[in-house]
Amino acid sequence: MTEVRAFLDASESDVERDLLEWVRIPSISGDDEHRAALSRSAEYLAVLFRTAGFPRVETWQQGDGLAVFAEWPADPAAPTVLVYSHHDVRTPEGEEWTECEPFLPVVRDGVMFGRGASDAKGQVLTHLWAVRAHVGAGERTAPDVNLKFLVEAEEELGSPHLRELLDEHRGDLECDLVVFSDTMLVDPEHPAVCMSIRGMIGATLTVEGPERDVHSGAVSGPSPNPILDLTSLLARLHDERGRVTLPGFYDPVTTPEAAERREYAALPIDDPSTWLDQSRTSRLTGEDGFTIPELLWARPALEVITIQGGDIGQLPRAVIPATATAELSIRLVVGQSPNEVGEQLRRWLEREASDLRWDLSLSEVTAQPPYRTPDVPEVQLLADAMAEGFGRDSVGRMGNAGGGPAQLLADSLQAPVVFFGTGLVTDRWHAADERARLDVLKKGAATLAVFWTRLGRDHRRRPASGRGTT
C-alpha cells in the first residue's frame, strides 16, 4: 500500500486536471443541442483509457450517444471483471449555481465543483487512477485481473438502449464479476460496502378538467379543477403512517433482518441530526417504525417529483386549466417488480379516480428492478480492500437509495454484481453546485488498486466464483 499511496500522491495533479477538462464537456443526454458534446465526452474518455495503458479502447453507438469500452487482458486464467459506469450527466436547467457555472468547474479547498464531478465522471476517473496505481506501483506490465470497462451514455435517461448494447456486444463483455460504480458512501470516515440498490419505475399521471382553459370568474364553483383533483389523488397515495396505499404494494417486501439492522445502525447516517444536515432537509418523514437507513435502503418509496398545471412561467390569466400533470418516481426493493407495481398504481386509480378523466403513462422501457449482491467471496475481498484504502480497521455494510441497471447487467452477463462508488450525500447529485471531494476519490483509487491485487491473489488460491452466480 505504501507504493500505491506514493503513486497516487505523485499523480494527483494529473487526475485533477483530467477531471476538470472532462467536466467542462457538457455531456447532457437526451438533449439534441448537446449530442455533439456527449460524443466528445466519450472520445475524451477513450483517450484517457489509451493513455492509462489499455490496449483495446472502442466507442460504441448507444442511442444518440457513444458508450466507451476498454479492455486490458492479463492472465487468461485470472478472473475477468467488467466495471460499469456512465459519462452522461443531468441538465442544470433551472438550477442556481453559486460556486461556479455548471460546466466551468473549479477546485476549492480540495473540493471540485461542476456537473458530473461526482456523478459519475469522478467515479470513472477514480477507477482509471486506480488501474494506473495498481500497474505502476507494482511495476507490472498488466493488471492482476482481466479488466473491462463499459461506460455508457444514457444512464441519466434510464439506460433505454443498454439492453441492446449488451446483446450486441455480449462476447466482448463476458466476465466473471461486474463492479458497478454509480453509488454513494455514507461517510468517508465510516466506509461501508454497498450490498443493494433499489429499483425504479416512473409514471406520468394527467387529470383532465374542463375541455379547455376557462376563466375562473366565469365558472368558479361548479367547474372541476384538475389541479385540486390531482393533488387530492396524490395526497391519498400515502396513509397517516407514511405507507403507500397501493393494494399489494408491500406483499413481497420483507423487514430487514436483525443483523442487517445492526449494520445499518452502526453507521452515522442513523443519527437524525446528521442526516438532516447532510441531506439539507428540514424534517424526517417516511414509513413509521423504520430508521433512516432502513427507509433509504430496505423499504420502497413513492415520490412526486413534478406537478404542472395552470400558467407556469408566464403571467397568470386567472383560468382553471384543462389539465394538470404529475410525475411520480417509485423506488422499489428486492421482491418488487416494476411492471407489477405499475399495474398496482393503475388499479388504484381505477378505484380512487373512477369519477375523473385521467391518463397514466408508465416508463416501462426505462424501469429498473432492484438488485442485491449475492453471498460471493468478492464482497469480503472488497471490504478488506476498502478498510485498507480508507485506513480503517474494518468497514460496514449499507445499501444505495438510488437505482441503476444492476439486475440487467447480472442477467445479461450471468455474473454477480458488487458495488463500489465514491459519491456522498453532500455531493448534491442532480442539483446545483454538484461537487466531489478529491481526498475521497484518492481513497477510492487506493481501495480499487488493492482490490485488483487481492482478487488476483485470491483467484490463484481457488477457482473464481464463476458466471451465473446472481
C-alpha positions as CSV (number, residue, x, y, z in Angstrom):
1,M,0.0,0.0,0.0
2,T,2.9,2.4,0.6
3,E,3.9,2.2,-3.1
4,V,0.3,2.7,-4.1
5,R,-0.2,5.8,-1.9
6,A,3.0,7.3,-3.2
7,F,1.9,6.8,-6.8
8,L,-1.5,8.4,-6.0
9,D,0.1,11.3,-4.3
10,A,2.5,11.9,-7.2
11,S,-0.3,11.7,-9.9
12,E,-3.0,13.7,-8.0
13,S,-2.5,16.9,-10.1
14,D,-2.8,15.0,-13.3
15,V,-6.1,13.4,-12.3
16,E,-7.4,16.8,-11.1
17,R,-6.5,18.3,-14.5
18,D,-8.1,15.4,-16.4
19,L,-11.3,15.6,-14.4
20,L,-11.5,19.4,-14.8
21,E,-11.2,19.0,-18.6
22,W,-13.8,16.3,-18.7
23,V,-16.3,18.1,-16.6
24,R,-16.0,21.1,-19.0
25,I,-17.7,18.9,-21.6
26,P,-21.5,19.3,-21.2
27,S,-22.4,15.6,-21.9
28,I,-26.1,16.0,-21.3
29,S,-28.0,13.0,-22.5
30,G,-31.4,13.3,-24.2
31,D,-30.8,16.9,-25.4
32,D,-30.3,17.4,-29.2
33,E,-28.3,20.6,-28.6
34,H,-25.7,18.6,-26.6
35,R,-25.5,15.5,-28.8
36,A,-22.1,16.5,-30.1
37,A,-20.8,17.2,-26.6
38,L,-22.0,13.8,-25.5
39,S,-19.9,12.2,-28.3
40,R,-17.0,14.4,-27.5
41,S,-17.1,13.3,-23.8
42,A,-16.8,9.7,-25.0
43,E,-13.9,10.4,-27.2
44,Y,-12.1,12.3,-24.4
45,L,-12.6,9.3,-22.1
46,A,-11.3,7.0,-24.8
47,V,-8.1,9.0,-24.9
48,L,-7.7,8.7,-21.1
49,F,-8.1,4.9,-21.3
50,R,-5.4,4.7,-24.0
51,T,-3.1,7.0,-22.0
52,A,-3.6,4.7,-19.0
53,G,-2.3,1.8,-21.0
54,F,-5.4,-0.1,-22.1
55,P,-4.5,-1.8,-25.4
56,R,-8.1,-2.0,-26.6
57,V,-10.4,1.0,-26.5
58,E,-13.5,1.5,-28.6
59,T,-16.6,3.7,-28.7
60,W,-20.0,2.0,-29.4
61,Q,-23.1,3.7,-30.6
62,Q,-25.8,3.8,-27.9
63,G,-28.9,5.7,-28.9
64,D,-27.8,9.3,-29.7
65,G,-24.6,8.9,-27.7
66,L,-21.4,6.8,-27.6
67,A,-20.6,4.3,-24.9
68,V,-16.9,3.6,-24.2
69,F,-15.5,0.1,-24.0
70,A,-11.9,-0.6,-22.8
71,E,-10.1,-3.9,-22.2
72,W,-6.8,-4.8,-20.6
73,P,-6.2,-8.6,-20.8
74,A,-4.0,-10.2,-18.2
75,D,-3.6,-13.8,-17.4
76,P,-6.2,-15.9,-19.3
77,A,-6.6,-17.9,-16.1
78,A,-7.3,-14.8,-14.0
79,P,-10.8,-13.6,-13.3
80,T,-12.4,-11.2,-15.7
81,V,-14.0,-8.1,-14.2
82,L,-16.3,-5.7,-16.0
83,V,-16.5,-2.2,-14.5
84,Y,-19.8,-0.4,-15.3
85,S,-20.4,3.4,-15.0
86,H,-21.6,6.3,-17.2
87,H,-20.4,9.6,-18.5
88,D,-23.6,11.4,-19.3
89,V,-24.9,14.0,-16.9
90,R,-28.1,15.7,-15.9
91,T,-29.1,19.1,-17.4
92,P,-28.5,22.0,-15.0
93,E,-31.5,23.9,-16.4
94,G,-33.4,25.8,-13.7
95,E,-30.6,25.4,-11.1
96,E,-29.0,28.3,-9.3
97,W,-25.3,27.6,-9.1
98,T,-23.2,29.7,-6.7
99,E,-19.8,28.1,-6.7
100,C,-19.2,28.1,-10.4
101,E,-21.0,27.7,-13.7
102,P,-22.1,24.0,-14.2
103,F,-19.5,23.3,-16.9
104,L,-16.8,25.7,-15.8
105,P,-15.5,23.6,-12.9
106,V,-13.3,24.9,-10.1
107,V,-11.4,23.4,-7.2
108,R,-11.6,25.0,-3.7
109,D,-10.1,23.5,-0.6
110,G,-9.8,20.0,-2.1
111,V,-13.4,20.0,-3.5
112,M,-14.2,20.1,-7.2
113,F,-17.4,21.8,-8.2
114,G,-19.1,21.1,-11.5
115,R,-21.8,19.0,-13.2
116,G,-20.5,15.4,-13.3
117,A,-17.7,15.9,-10.9
118,S,-19.1,13.2,-8.7
119,D,-22.0,11.6,-10.8
120,A,-20.2,9.9,-12.4
121,K,-17.1,11.3,-14.1
122,G,-15.2,11.4,-10.8
123,Q,-16.0,7.8,-10.1
124,V,-14.8,6.7,-13.6
125,L,-11.5,8.6,-13.2
126,T,-11.1,7.0,-9.7
127,H,-11.1,3.7,-11.5
128,L,-8.5,4.8,-14.1
129,W,-6.4,6.3,-11.4
130,A,-6.5,3.0,-9.5
131,V,-5.5,1.0,-12.6
132,R,-2.5,3.2,-13.1
133,A,-1.5,2.9,-9.5
134,H,-2.1,-0.9,-9.4
135,V,0.1,-1.4,-12.5
136,G,2.7,1.3,-12.0
137,A,3.3,1.0,-8.3
138,G,3.7,-2.8,-8.6
139,E,5.9,-2.5,-11.7
140,R,3.5,-4.7,-13.5
141,T,3.0,-4.9,-17.3
142,A,-0.7,-5.7,-16.9
143,P,-3.3,-5.8,-14.1
144,D,-3.6,-8.9,-11.8
145,V,-7.1,-9.5,-13.3
146,N,-8.5,-9.1,-16.8
147,L,-10.2,-5.7,-16.8
148,K,-13.0,-4.5,-19.0
149,F,-14.9,-1.2,-18.7
150,L,-18.3,-0.2,-20.1
151,V,-19.0,3.5,-19.6
152,E,-22.5,4.2,-21.0
153,A,-24.1,7.3,-22.4
154,E,-27.7,7.0,-21.3
155,E,-27.8,6.2,-17.6
156,E,-29.5,9.5,-16.7
157,L,-32.3,8.6,-19.2
158,G,-32.8,5.2,-17.6
159,S,-30.4,3.3,-20.0
160,P,-33.1,2.8,-22.6
161,H,-30.7,1.2,-25.2
162,L,-28.4,-0.6,-22.7
163,R,-30.1,-4.0,-23.2
164,E,-29.5,-3.8,-27.0
165,L,-25.9,-2.8,-26.4
166,L,-25.3,-5.8,-24.1
167,D,-26.9,-8.2,-26.6
168,E,-24.9,-6.8,-29.5
169,H,-21.5,-7.0,-27.7
170,R,-22.2,-10.0,-25.4
171,G,-18.9,-11.7,-26.4
172,D,-16.9,-8.6,-25.7
173,L,-18.5,-8.1,-22.3
174,E,-18.3,-11.6,-21.0
175,C,-17.0,-11.6,-17.4
176,D,-16.9,-13.3,-14.1
177,L,-17.8,-10.3,-12.0
178,V,-19.3,-6.9,-12.5
179,V,-18.2,-3.9,-10.4
180,F,-21.0,-1.3,-10.5
181,S,-19.6,2.2,-9.9
182,D,-22.5,4.7,-9.6
183,T,-23.3,4.6,-5.9
184,M,-22.7,6.5,-2.7
185,L,-20.8,6.2,0.6
186,V,-22.4,7.2,3.9
187,D,-19.3,8.9,5.2
188,P,-15.6,8.5,4.2
189,E,-14.8,8.2,7.9
190,H,-17.2,5.3,8.1
191,P,-16.8,3.4,4.8
192,A,-19.2,0.6,4.1
193,V,-19.7,-2.0,1.3
194,C,-22.9,-1.3,-0.7
195,M,-24.9,-4.5,-0.9
196,S,-28.0,-3.5,-2.8
197,I,-29.7,-0.8,-4.9
198,R,-33.4,0.0,-5.2
199,G,-35.3,-0.4,-8.4
200,M,-37.4,2.2,-10.0
201,I,-40.4,2.9,-12.2
202,G,-41.6,6.3,-13.3
203,A,-45.2,7.3,-14.0
204,T,-46.9,10.3,-15.5
205,L,-50.4,11.0,-14.3
206,T,-52.6,13.6,-16.1
207,V,-56.0,14.6,-14.7
208,E,-58.5,16.5,-17.0
209,G,-60.9,19.2,-16.0
210,P,-62.8,21.5,-18.4
211,E,-62.4,20.8,-22.1
212,R,-60.2,23.9,-22.4
213,D,-58.8,26.6,-20.1
214,V,-61.7,28.6,-18.7
215,H,-61.8,32.0,-16.9
216,S,-62.2,31.2,-13.2
217,G,-64.5,34.2,-12.7
218,A,-67.0,32.7,-15.2
219,V,-67.2,29.1,-13.9
220,S,-65.5,29.0,-10.5
221,G,-67.5,26.9,-8.1
222,P,-69.3,24.3,-10.3
223,S,-66.4,23.7,-12.6
224,P,-64.0,20.8,-11.9
225,N,-60.4,21.9,-11.2
226,P,-57.8,19.3,-12.3
227,I,-55.1,20.7,-10.0
228,L,-57.3,20.2,-7.0
229,D,-58.4,16.7,-8.2
230,L,-54.8,15.7,-8.9
231,T,-53.4,16.9,-5.6
232,S,-56.3,15.2,-3.8
233,L,-55.3,11.9,-5.5
234,L,-51.6,12.4,-4.7
235,A,-52.4,13.0,-1.0
236,R,-54.2,9.7,-0.9
237,L,-51.1,7.8,-2.2
238,H,-49.8,7.7,1.4
239,D,-51.7,6.9,4.6
240,E,-51.2,8.6,8.0
241,R,-48.4,6.1,8.8
242,G,-46.4,7.1,5.7
243,R,-47.2,3.8,3.9
244,V,-48.0,3.7,0.2
245,T,-51.7,2.8,-0.3
246,L,-51.4,0.8,-3.5
247,P,-53.1,-2.6,-2.8
248,G,-50.4,-5.4,-2.7
249,F,-47.5,-2.9,-2.7
250,Y,-45.9,-4.4,0.4
251,D,-46.8,-8.0,-0.1
252,P,-43.3,-9.1,-1.4
253,V,-41.4,-6.7,0.9
254,T,-39.6,-8.2,3.8
255,T,-38.5,-6.4,7.0
256,P,-34.7,-6.2,7.4
257,E,-33.2,-9.0,9.5
258,A,-31.6,-8.2,12.9
259,A,-28.1,-8.5,11.6
260,E,-28.8,-6.1,8.8
261,R,-30.4,-3.6,11.1
262,R,-27.4,-3.7,13.4
263,E,-25.1,-3.0,10.5
264,Y,-27.2,0.0,9.4
265,A,-27.5,1.3,13.0
266,A,-23.7,1.4,13.3
267,L,-23.4,3.9,10.5
268,P,-23.6,7.7,11.3
269,I,-26.5,8.2,8.9
270,D,-28.8,6.7,11.6
271,D,-28.5,9.9,13.6
272,P,-31.4,12.3,12.6
273,S,-29.4,15.5,13.1
274,T,-26.6,14.2,11.0
275,W,-28.9,13.1,8.3
276,L,-30.8,16.5,8.2
277,D,-27.5,18.3,7.9
278,Q,-26.1,16.1,5.2
279,S,-29.3,16.0,3.1
280,R,-30.2,19.7,3.7
281,T,-33.8,18.7,4.6
282,S,-35.8,20.2,7.4
283,R,-37.6,17.3,8.9
284,L,-38.0,13.5,8.8
285,T,-40.8,11.8,7.0
286,G,-41.5,8.3,5.7
287,E,-42.9,5.0,6.9
288,D,-43.4,4.6,10.6
289,G,-41.3,2.1,12.5
290,F,-38.1,2.2,10.4
291,T,-34.8,4.0,10.8
292,I,-33.3,6.4,8.3
293,P,-31.0,3.8,6.7
294,E,-33.8,1.3,6.6
295,L,-36.1,3.7,4.8
296,L,-33.3,4.5,2.3
297,W,-32.1,1.1,1.5
298,A,-34.6,-1.6,2.6
299,R,-38.0,-0.1,2.2
300,P,-39.8,1.1,-1.0
301,A,-40.9,4.7,-1.5
302,L,-43.2,6.7,-3.8
303,E,-42.3,10.3,-4.6
304,V,-44.0,13.1,-6.5
305,I,-41.2,14.8,-8.4
306,T,-43.0,17.4,-10.5
307,I,-46.5,18.9,-10.7
308,Q,-47.6,21.0,-13.7
309,G,-50.8,22.9,-14.2
310,G,-52.1,26.3,-14.9
311,D,-50.0,29.3,-16.1
312,I,-46.4,28.2,-15.4
313,G,-43.6,30.6,-16.4
314,Q,-46.0,33.3,-17.7
315,L,-48.3,36.0,-16.4
316,P,-51.4,34.5,-14.7
317,R,-54.6,34.5,-16.7
318,A,-57.0,33.6,-13.8
319,V,-58.1,30.5,-15.6
320,I,-59.0,27.0,-14.4
321,P,-56.7,24.8,-16.6
322,A,-57.8,22.0,-18.8
323,T,-55.3,19.5,-17.3
324,A,-52.8,19.0,-14.5
325,T,-49.9,16.5,-14.6
326,A,-47.7,14.9,-12.0
327,E,-44.5,12.9,-12.5
328,L,-44.1,10.0,-10.0
329,S,-40.9,8.2,-9.1
330,I,-41.5,4.8,-7.3
331,R,-38.4,3.2,-5.6
332,L,-38.6,-0.5,-5.2
333,V,-36.8,-3.1,-3.1
334,V,-36.0,-6.7,-3.7
335,G,-39.1,-8.8,-4.3
336,Q,-41.0,-6.0,-6.1
337,S,-41.4,-5.9,-9.8
338,P,-41.6,-2.6,-11.7
339,N,-44.3,-3.8,-14.0
340,E,-46.4,-5.2,-11.2
341,V,-46.2,-2.0,-9.2
342,G,-47.1,0.0,-12.3
343,E,-50.3,-2.2,-12.6
344,Q,-51.0,-1.7,-8.9
345,L,-50.9,2.1,-9.5
346,R,-53.3,1.7,-12.5
347,R,-55.8,-0.4,-10.5
348,W,-55.6,2.1,-7.6
349,L,-56.5,4.9,-9.9
350,E,-59.4,2.9,-11.4
351,R,-60.8,2.7,-7.9
352,E,-59.9,6.1,-6.4
353,A,-60.4,8.2,-9.6
354,S,-63.4,6.5,-11.1
355,D,-65.3,9.8,-11.3
356,L,-62.4,11.6,-13.1
357,R,-60.9,11.7,-16.5
358,W,-57.3,10.7,-16.2
359,D,-54.4,9.2,-18.2
360,L,-51.5,7.2,-16.8
361,S,-48.2,6.6,-18.7
362,L,-45.6,4.2,-17.2
363,S,-41.9,4.4,-18.1
364,E,-41.7,0.6,-18.6
365,V,-38.8,0.9,-21.1
366,T,-36.5,2.6,-18.5
367,A,-37.9,0.8,-15.4
368,Q,-35.2,-1.0,-13.4
369,P,-35.7,-3.8,-10.9
370,P,-33.9,-3.8,-7.6
371,Y,-30.7,-5.8,-7.0
372,R,-29.0,-7.4,-4.0
373,T,-25.4,-8.7,-4.3
374,P,-25.4,-12.5,-3.6
375,D,-23.1,-14.1,-1.0
376,V,-19.9,-14.3,-3.1
377,P,-16.3,-14.2,-1.8
378,E,-15.6,-10.9,-3.7
379,V,-17.7,-9.0,-1.2
380,Q,-15.3,-9.7,1.7
381,L,-12.3,-9.0,-0.6
382,L,-13.8,-5.6,-1.4
383,A,-14.5,-5.0,2.3
384,D,-10.9,-5.7,3.2
385,A,-9.6,-3.5,0.3
386,M,-11.9,-0.7,1.5
387,A,-10.6,-0.9,5.0
388,E,-7.0,-0.7,3.7
389,G,-7.8,2.1,1.2
390,F,-9.7,4.2,3.7
391,G,-7.4,3.5,6.6
392,R,-9.9,1.8,8.8
393,D,-9.8,-1.5,10.8
394,S,-13.0,-2.7,9.2
395,V,-15.9,-1.5,7.2
396,G,-19.7,-1.9,7.5
397,R,-22.4,-2.7,5.0
398,M,-25.0,-0.5,3.5
399,G,-27.4,-0.1,0.6
400,N,-28.0,2.5,-2.1
401,A,-31.2,4.6,-2.2
402,G,-31.0,5.2,-5.9
403,G,-31.2,2.7,-8.7
404,G,-29.4,1.6,-11.8
405,P,-29.2,-1.3,-14.3
406,A,-27.5,-3.8,-12.0
407,Q,-30.1,-6.6,-12.4
408,L,-29.9,-6.1,-16.2
409,L,-26.1,-6.5,-16.1
410,A,-26.4,-9.5,-13.9
411,D,-29.0,-11.2,-16.1
412,S,-27.3,-10.3,-19.4
413,L,-23.8,-11.2,-18.4
414,Q,-24.7,-14.1,-16.0
415,A,-22.3,-12.6,-13.4
416,P,-22.7,-11.3,-9.9
417,V,-22.6,-7.6,-9.3
418,V,-20.7,-5.8,-6.5
419,F,-20.9,-2.1,-5.9
420,F,-18.3,0.5,-5.3
421,G,-18.8,4.2,-5.5
422,T,-17.3,7.4,-4.2
423,G,-20.3,9.7,-4.1
424,L,-21.5,11.3,-0.9
425,V,-25.0,12.6,0.1
426,T,-23.3,16.0,0.3
427,D,-22.1,15.8,-3.3
428,R,-25.5,17.2,-4.4
429,W,-26.1,14.8,-7.3
430,H,-28.7,16.2,-9.8
431,A,-28.7,19.6,-8.1
432,A,-26.9,22.9,-8.1
433,D,-23.2,23.1,-7.0
434,E,-22.5,19.4,-7.5
435,R,-19.2,18.5,-6.0
436,A,-16.6,15.8,-5.4
437,R,-14.1,15.6,-2.6
438,L,-10.7,14.8,-4.1
439,D,-9.5,13.1,-1.0
440,V,-12.4,10.6,-1.2
441,L,-11.6,9.9,-4.9
442,K,-8.0,9.2,-3.8
443,K,-9.1,6.8,-1.1
444,G,-11.4,5.1,-3.6
445,A,-8.5,4.7,-6.0
446,A,-6.4,3.2,-3.3
447,T,-9.2,0.8,-2.5
448,L,-9.5,-0.4,-6.1
449,A,-5.8,-0.7,-6.6
450,V,-5.7,-3.1,-3.6
451,F,-8.8,-4.9,-4.7
452,W,-7.4,-5.9,-8.0
453,T,-4.3,-7.3,-6.2
454,R,-6.5,-9.2,-3.6
455,L,-8.8,-10.5,-6.3
456,G,-6.0,-11.8,-8.4
457,R,-4.2,-13.4,-5.4
458,D,-7.5,-15.0,-4.2
459,H,-8.1,-16.5,-7.6
460,R,-4.7,-18.1,-7.6
461,R,-5.7,-19.9,-4.4
462,R,-9.1,-21.1,-5.6
463,P,-11.4,-21.1,-8.6
464,A,-13.3,-17.8,-9.2
465,S,-16.9,-17.6,-8.2
466,G,-17.8,-18.1,-11.9
467,R,-20.6,-16.9,-14.1
468,G,-24.2,-17.5,-13.2
469,T,-23.9,-16.5,-9.6
470,T,-26.7,-14.0,-9.5
